[in-house]
Amino acid sequence: MNVRSIGKQAFDAIYESNLDYVYRTACYYTQNHYQAEEITQCVFIKLYDNIDNVNMQSVNSWLLITTKHMALNYKRDYARETLIDELLYDNEVGDSLETCYMTEFDRTKRKELADEIYLRLFEENKRWYDAIMAVYLLEKPQKEVAREMGISLEVLHSMLYRAKKWIRKNYEKRYRYLDEA
């Protein structure tokens, strides 16, 4: 990465004068703001890396052609990707945007309730919290958890029962409300 041939100030001048031009070109080919920003960044990195091999008299043309090709390649490669949202939500083809939003909203509310339950359970009884986390979240065998906690298996069962009873007593209404909504 030798930029001495034109200097940092010259590179900065090229960057400042062509940033909008490169971004608009990338937007034109990708039709996506976020992809255009990423392509713009990649184009200037490529210019910086290859500054010794670029004719400075035709740097504008070089930027345009490089942007166009990067955008077309990005668009081609992006079309092959499976969107993570499709994998997470398993939406049917006919699902509306509202259905997708409500599904995400429901997941968010359930997560908030779960976080609150864990926090309150920790405040109520740390041993209950440890038992619930180890058995149900970490999915450790109950015998192993009992051994790690230094208690018998029967005491662990009793502890889990009391913790679940406390959760049910304090959060059953809110959980049912979320279930019905």
N, C-alpha and C positions, 0 to 999 in steps of 0.2 A: 504494500500500500504506500506507494511513493507519490505524494501530491506536490512535491517540490517543483515539478515542471511548470505548474501554473500557480501554485501557492494557495494557501488557505483562503485568503481574501477573494481570489478569483473564483474558487469553488463556491464560496458563500454567495458571490454575486450571481453565478450561474443558477444556484439553487433558488435564490430569492426571485430572480426574474422568470424562472420557468416552473415554479411550484404549481401555480394555478393552472397553467397550460397542461402540465402532465396530469394533474388531478382530473381536470375536465375531460381529457382524452380517455383516461381510465374509466371514468363514470360513463362516458359515451358507449364504450365497449362492454362494460359489465352490467350497467344499469343498477349498480348497488354501491351505496355510499361507503360501506365498510370495506368491501373488496377494493374499491378505488383507492382508499387511504392506504391499504396494505401494499397495493401495487405501486403507488407513488413512492412509498418508502423504499421498496425493493429496487425501483428504477434508480433512485439517487444513490443507494448503496452500491449498485452495480457500476454507476458512473464513477463513484469514488474509488472502487476497486480497480477499474480499468481506465483510469484517467490518462495514463501514459499512452494508451492505444487509441484514444479518441481524438479525431481531428477537431480542434477547438473552433475552426471556422464553420463547421457543420454540426456543432453540438446540439442545436435545436432539432435538426432532422434526426440525429441519433436518438435523442430523447423521445421523439414522437414514434419512431419505428420500434424502439425498445418497449415503450409503454404499450403500443398496440399489440405486439407479440406476447408480452407478459399477460396482458388482459385476456387475450384469446386463449392462451394456454391455461390460465387460471379458470376461466369460464368452462373450458372443456373438462378440466380435472374436477372442478367443483360439481359439475353435472353428474359425475360418477359416484359422488359421495352419498351415503345414506344419512339423512339428517337425524341427529340424536333425538330430537323431539318425537320423530316417528317411532324410534325404538323404545323410548320411555313410555309413551302414551298409547301406543298401538291403536291409533285413531282409525276408524273406518273411513272410507273414501268420502262418505256423505256427512261426516261430522262437521258441524259449523264452527266458526270461530268462537261463538258464544259457548258451545259445548266444551271446546278445548280450554277456554278461559275458566269456565266453572270447574272443570276437572282440576286445573292447576290451583285455583282458589281453594278448593276442598282439600287438596293435599297440603297446602300451606297452613290452613286452619288446623288440620289434624296434627301436623308437625308442631305447631305452636302449643297445642294442648298437651302433646306428649312431652315437650320440653318443660312446660309448667308443672306437669305431674312429677317428672324426675326431680326438678328443683325442690318442689314442696316435699316430696318423699325424702330427699336428702336432709332437708331441714327437720322433718318429723323424726326420722330414725335412720341414722347413717348405716346401720347394719342391714336394715330392710333394703335400703338403696343398693348396698353392695351385693346382697343376695339376688335381687331382681336383675341388676345389671349383668352379673356373672351368668345367671341361669338363662334369662330370656333374651338378652341382647348379645352377649358373647357366646351363648349356646354351649356353655361348658356342661359336662355331665354333673348331675347333682351330687354324686358321691365325691367328685373332685372338689367341688365348691365347698362342701361340708368339711372336707379335710383341710382345705386352705383356710377356712374360717375358724378351724379348731372346734367344731361342733359336730354332734352326731347327725346322721341323715334325718332322723325323726325331728330334731330341733330345726333343721333347715326347712323341712316340709311345713312345720308349724309357723316358722318365720315368713315363708312365702305366702301361706294362707292368710296370715294377719296383714301382711303388706297389701295383698290383692283385695282384701276386705276393706282396708282403709281407702285404697284407690277407688273402689266401687262406691263407697259411702260418700266420698267427697267429689267425685267426678262423673258419676253415672248419668246424671241429668244432662250435663254439658255434652257428654259423648253421644247420648241418644239424640240430642238436639242436632249435632253435626251429622249423625247418621240419617236423620229424617230430612234434613235440608237439601 
